[in-house]
Amino acid sequence: MKVVEHPEAPLDVWLDEDGHRGAMEGTEGCRVRKAQASVALTSSGLEGFDWVLNPYKGCAHRCVYCYAPSVLGADRETWGCQVEARQNMPTLLSRELRRKERGVVGISSVTDPYQPAERTYQLTRYCLEPLLRHDWPVCILTKSDLVVRDLDLLEAFSEREVGFTVTTLDEHQRRLLEPGAPPVARRLAAMRLLSDADVPTYAFIGPIYPTASIHELRNLVRKVHAAGARYILVDRLNLKSGVWLSVTKALSGDHALMTTARRRMFPPEGDEDFYGRAFREVEDEARALDLPTSRA
């Protein structure tokens, strides 16, 4: 995939190698525009991170449960339709690393650092280079196997970690709820490659889909264990503003999934607490594999 200047607007448009728009799954109608950032590293309120770094604003993975629009006050209807590539981020970062206190940098908190635009702009890679020169600890979280491209840099850090968000083994559900993200099988393969190269990895099973089966959750734990994850974080679907509406729209074409999701998110009195059981099942399976687990 390549990014080219669109002749009718000051935006970049994703095209395939033959010049057809919207050819990559999940990126239809999504555009990338060049932007400038005022700061690279921002103080983190997230446990385990001192700083966060977001080379992009917006994300073409278009996960319908994404919390970022709520955090940023962005329009959920247009979230995923436009991405800003903050082209001066590597330069800003190089300057800030010389004067800010060394700490763990989380990449990223409100975007995916390895979304499709990264193939062309390489902002995440260009940011890893000065971080490596100063040997700051980095922790990456992504849904993309593109992170493997930067294995040469990641291997050289004295402190580094890569997390993969893995939510389902059901491709039908993944296409509905994470339409622009790579299949989970590719994420697991990337996790295995990094783990084999002695880059520590973990799995973020979050959110657990309200449509997931207990059998699938146990199998997902076994899969991330086989891929080399050192621990698991697990989370439920959190209904930030607009999230449930986005989920219902995504599931509207599958009556069975929609019915299951609604019943589990808004259970009638006396019904089982789905997420309570789901967490227990994940934790029990992980314990059997001696895989540490915590709730996000």
VENUR-V374309 format. One record per residue. N is the residue number from 0. BURIAL is I if it has 24 or more other C-alpha atoms within 12 Angstrom, else O. D_LAST is the distance of its C-alpha to the last C-alpha in Angstrom with 2 decimals. Layout:
n = <N & N>
burial = <BURIAL & BURIAL>
d_last = <D_LAST & D_LAST>
This chain:
n = <0 & 1 & 2 & 3 & 4 & 5 & 6 & 7 & 8 & 9 & 10 & 11 & 12 & 13 & 14 & 15 & 16 & 17 & 18 & 19 & 20 & 21 & 22 & 23 & 24 & 25 & 26 & 27 & 28 & 29 & 30 & 31 & 32 & 33 & 34 & 35 & 36 & 37 & 38 & 39 & 40 & 41 & 42 & 43 & 44 & 45 & 46 & 47 & 48 & 49 & 50 & 51 & 52 & 53 & 54 & 55 & 56 & 57 & 58 & 59 & 60 & 61 & 62 & 63 & 64 & 65 & 66 & 67 & 68 & 69 & 70 & 71 & 72 & 73 & 74 & 75 & 76 & 77 & 78 & 79 & 80 & 81 & 82 & 83 & 84 & 85 & 86 & 87 & 88 & 89 & 90 & 91 & 92 & 93 & 94 & 95 & 96 & 97 & 98 & 99 & 100 & 101 & 102 & 103 & 104 & 105 & 106 & 107 & 108 & 109 & 110 & 111 & 112 & 113 & 114 & 115 & 116 & 117 & 118 & 119 & 120 & 121 & 122 & 123 & 124 & 125 & 126 & 127 & 128 & 129 & 130 & 131 & 132 & 133 & 134 & 135 & 136 & 137 & 138 & 139 & 140 & 141 & 142 & 143 & 144 & 145 & 146 & 147 & 148 & 149 & 150 & 151 & 152 & 153 & 154 & 155 & 156 & 157 & 158 & 159 & 160 & 161 & 162 & 163 & 164 & 165 & 166 & 167 & 168 & 169 & 170 & 171 & 172 & 173 & 174 & 175 & 176 & 177 & 178 & 179 & 180 & 181 & 182 & 183 & 184 & 185 & 186 & 187 & 188 & 189 & 190 & 191 & 192 & 193 & 194 & 195 & 196 & 197 & 198 & 199 & 200 & 201 & 202 & 203 & 204 & 205 & 206 & 207 & 208 & 209 & 210 & 211 & 212 & 213 & 214 & 215 & 216 & 217 & 218 & 219 & 220 & 221 & 222 & 223 & 224 & 225 & 226 & 227 & 228 & 229 & 230 & 231 & 232 & 233 & 234 & 235 & 236 & 237 & 238 & 239 & 240 & 241 & 242 & 243 & 244 & 245 & 246 & 247 & 248 & 249 & 250 & 251 & 252 & 253 & 254 & 255 & 256 & 257 & 258 & 259 & 260 & 261 & 262 & 263 & 264 & 265 & 266 & 267 & 268 & 269 & 270 & 271 & 272 & 273 & 274 & 275 & 276 & 277 & 278 & 279 & 280 & 281 & 282 & 283 & 284 & 285 & 286 & 287 & 288 & 289 & 290 & 291 & 292 & 293 & 294 & 295>
burial = <I & I & I & I & O & O & O & O & O & O & O & I & I & I & I & O & O & O & O & O & I & I & O & I & I & I & I & I & I & I & I & I & I & I & O & O & O & O & I & I & I & I & O & O & O & O & O & O & I & I & I & I & I & I & I & I & I & I & I & I & I & I & I & I & I & I & I & I & I & O & O & O & O & O & O & I & O & O & I & I & I & I & I & I & I & I & I & I & I & I & I & I & I & I & O & I & I & O & O & O & O & O & I & I & I & I & I & I & I & I & I & I & I & I & I & I & I & I & I & I & I & I & I & I & I & I & I & I & I & I & I & I & O & I & I & I & I & I & I & I & I & I & I & I & I & I & I & I & O & I & I & O & I & I & I & I & I & O & I & I & I & I & I & I & I & I & I & I & I & I & O & O & I & I & I & I & I & I & I & I & I & I & I & I & I & I & I & I & I & I & I & I & I & I & I & O & O & I & I & I & I & I & I & I & I & I & I & I & I & I & I & I & I & I & O & O & I & I & I & I & I & I & I & I & I & I & I & I & I & I & I & I & I & I & I & I & I & I & O & O & O & I & I & I & O & I & I & I & O & I & I & O & O & O & O & O & I & I & O & O & I & O & O & I & I & O & O & O & O & O & O & O & O & I & I & O & O & I & I & O & I & I & I & O & I & I & O & O & I & O & I & I & I & O & O & O>
d_last = <34.07 & 35.56 & 35.36 & 38.69 & 39.98 & 40.66 & 44.25 & 43.80 & 40.97 & 39.38 & 36.44 & 35.63 & 35.38 & 33.82 & 36.61 & 37.02 & 39.61 & 42.34 & 41.57 & 40.19 & 37.62 & 34.36 & 34.95 & 31.42 & 29.25 & 27.05 & 28.75 & 31.66 & 32.61 & 30.03 & 31.62 & 30.88 & 32.62 & 33.12 & 31.84 & 31.90 & 29.13 & 29.99 & 27.36 & 25.31 & 22.85 & 21.08 & 19.42 & 15.66 & 13.62 & 10.42 & 9.64 & 11.69 & 13.81 & 17.19 & 18.20 & 17.23 & 19.79 & 20.29 & 23.57 & 23.60 & 23.17 & 22.42 & 21.44 & 23.72 & 21.13 & 21.25 & 18.16 & 18.97 & 15.48 & 14.96 & 13.82 & 15.99 & 19.20 & 17.96 & 16.84 & 20.17 & 22.35 & 23.48 & 25.35 & 23.17 & 26.43 & 27.23 & 23.79 & 24.18 & 27.96 & 28.38 & 26.78 & 27.90 & 28.47 & 28.61 & 31.48 & 32.05 & 28.53 & 29.66 & 32.64 & 30.73 & 28.22 & 31.17 & 32.61 & 29.51 & 28.78 & 32.18 & 31.56 & 27.89 & 26.36 & 24.83 & 21.06 & 18.10 & 18.10 & 15.16 & 16.83 & 15.88 & 13.74 & 15.69 & 17.64 & 17.91 & 20.12 & 21.77 & 22.67 & 26.37 & 27.86 & 26.87 & 29.52 & 32.16 & 31.00 & 29.18 & 27.64 & 24.60 & 27.09 & 29.36 & 26.59 & 25.68 & 29.35 & 29.67 & 26.34 & 27.86 & 31.17 & 29.62 & 27.28 & 24.13 & 20.86 & 18.90 & 15.53 & 15.77 & 13.47 & 15.72 & 16.85 & 20.32 & 22.55 & 24.53 & 22.64 & 25.03 & 27.83 & 26.69 & 26.62 & 29.73 & 27.96 & 24.70 & 26.82 & 28.56 & 25.68 & 25.58 & 21.82 & 19.81 & 16.84 & 16.14 & 13.09 & 13.96 & 12.23 & 13.87 & 13.81 & 17.24 & 20.47 & 22.53 & 24.13 & 25.54 & 22.23 & 20.86 & 23.99 & 23.53 & 19.94 & 19.70 & 23.46 & 23.70 & 21.23 & 22.63 & 22.61 & 19.89 & 22.78 & 23.45 & 19.93 & 20.20 & 23.66 & 22.56 & 19.92 & 22.83 & 25.12 & 22.95 & 22.22 & 25.98 & 26.65 & 24.63 & 21.95 & 18.68 & 16.20 & 12.79 & 11.46 & 8.58 & 9.39 & 8.26 & 9.62 & 11.48 & 14.83 & 16.53 & 19.49 & 18.21 & 20.31 & 19.26 & 21.56 & 19.91 & 16.42 & 18.15 & 20.08 & 17.19 & 15.80 & 19.39 & 19.74 & 16.94 & 18.32 & 21.75 & 20.74 & 19.87 & 16.09 & 15.61 & 12.15 & 9.46 & 5.75 & 5.68 & 5.37 & 8.63 & 11.24 & 11.20 & 14.87 & 15.43 & 19.15 & 20.89 & 18.13 & 19.76 & 23.12 & 22.06 & 20.72 & 23.95 & 26.06 & 24.52 & 25.05 & 28.39 & 30.42 & 28.96 & 29.88 & 28.38 & 24.87 & 25.18 & 26.38 & 23.57 & 20.87 & 22.71 & 23.25 & 19.65 & 18.31 & 21.31 & 22.51 & 25.98 & 26.59 & 26.55 & 24.38 & 21.66 & 18.06 & 16.88 & 13.12 & 13.82 & 16.01 & 13.92 & 11.08 & 14.09 & 15.82 & 13.22 & 12.88 & 16.69 & 17.49 & 15.42 & 17.09 & 20.40 & 19.88 & 18.86 & 15.61 & 12.88 & 9.60 & 6.44 & 3.78 & 0.00>
